[in-house]
Amino acid sequence: MRRHMMSTQSETREFQAETRQLLDLMVHSVYSDKDSFLRELISNASDALDKLRLESLVDKDLDVDTSDLHITLEPSSNDSAERTLTIRDNGIGMSRDEVVELIGTLARSGTAELRAKLAQASDSAATEELIGQFGIGFYSTFMVADKVTLVTRKAGEQTGTRWESTGDGTYTITDVDDAPQGTSVTLTLKPADTENHLYDYTDQTKLRALVKRYSDFIAWPIRMDVEKTTTTPAENDGDEPVTTTTTETETINSMKALWSRSRDEVSDEEYKEFYRHVAHAWDDPLEIITLKAEGTFEYQALLFIPSQAPFDLFMRERTGGVQLYVKRVFIMDDCDELMPEYLRFVKGVVDAADLSLNVSREILQQDRQIRAIRRRLTKKVISTVDEMRAARPDDYRTFWDNFGRVFKEGLVNDADNRDALLKASAFETSHAADELTSLADYVGRMSDAQKSIYYLTGESRQQIENSPHMEAFRAKGIEVLFLHDPVDEMWVSSGVEFDGKPFRSIAKGEVDLDELDGDASTSDESTDARNAEFEELLTWLGEALDADISEARLSHRLTESAACLVGDTYSMSPQLERLYRASGQELPKTKRALELNADHPLVVGLNAAFKADTDHSRLTPTAKLIYGMALIAEGGELDDPADFARLLTGTLTASVAPAGGSD
């Protein structure tokens, strides 16, 4: 970042490249709901007030006045030289470094992904979703302002900071000696243009309506000086009435905590706006969950399941989830102790009645009440997801596409709720191409003879569907779960069961499907005869491919392919091995069995060639090619692709050589 020094206290800086692109996006107003800039600024001010009150409780030496914490809206008057709107708070404030970090730059992961998605966004609605998804609400001010000026002083510090930008790619930052504690954001407004949804944000009626719509529930008073005109009737006949104009400071929000009100008292629109405030999101919630507990532990909870996954869902440093309040006093932003990691997508508020205001994260980890609340909230969220699955399949599909990978982490980490999680989960299967299937539905379609829930893991549905392991199952109409999320490798191999039925990989162990459909076409005698016919070839293949396979055997699972690789019942799958290696863990190579399709022309021909000549070395390249093809068919990676290509080239060259040609 280049700096142009103006003095020791003032300098002009250039925004990061990705920030400049976002500013350009905002300046040119790519979406219609420009009113929402006010919600973003009021939410930021509310957070600053929350943090100051909390800091004053924690740090007794902090010299601050918290007796009248509030937010003020200050629109310019009609006779002002320029139209401005200031949003002011007396909250925690920011230091100079924090201003640069939080506002001057986008010092966050994911900006490259954001830029790519913005470039692909086809319309304003898609762009608006992305802006909310990546948490960059402050920049929305440039939709309505030609210039943004921020003045702030952090509580406990003597010097303040002024930040100013016109959205042209640079900003100026200056030290200020007389800044009041807190933060003010002054917008020098663009001319009103109602056709493009750009309104007059100095109009008190408009501001009052926006606060009512977006921020009525904010826990702090939002104040505005309001002019009131009163007319006094004339005392004597013939005199003019006396008109008096006075200015009064009004609180224009109700400050009613939504979580303390019953569900039927709150409109869906109010819930949506509160969700956007608490989650710093711009989408609508997919589900609203209210909970009230009385008795030994008293608390109220208002939780939301988003309709859209945030960009940082899988990042270590992600944005907050559930906020903790005590008697409506904000305590902390992202209370990990209230929600397990696999429900980190849940947003909302928990207000506990009996905790200390001076509670810390370390105390919370040991608190019996917090653990009880966590258990109750976890069960409630899981049961809500299950109800959604049963009653609202379209909403559930949205949930699963966004959060299914995270939700399934609980199958690994939360043994107490594993049965409920399995019941609430759904999976792609071979039963239908575009539908999700619950395990209860899968079990309901099983034949009486089937004792296990069959599954196959892989990188994608397409890879799994095309796997040789699927051939016999597809031919016999036996349903298979398609598990292609990385977390599936972890939970499905942990010994979990559903409805008393174990999960069984179709890529592990020996399998004979004839017993499942009553097909007795393959008798023990014919099987023994076929094994005897191929016995010598199988023994030789086991020796020739000893570095790669544990054994060679005939297969009951193949109907079309020549060969496939099969692990032991309790062995690690190739996908899981790759996950461990990708994380830096070295693992010994796992050998698997090579299964051959005795009816395939290639295998029949190989057996005939093996018996016709005592010199079997010329068949070694064919054996290696069969192993390599089996590995590729399941989506595996060759240890030596160049050697495989050389062998394949030699085989293809021989196939097109003139008959009777020289060796």
Disulfide bonds with the S-S distance in Angstrom:
none
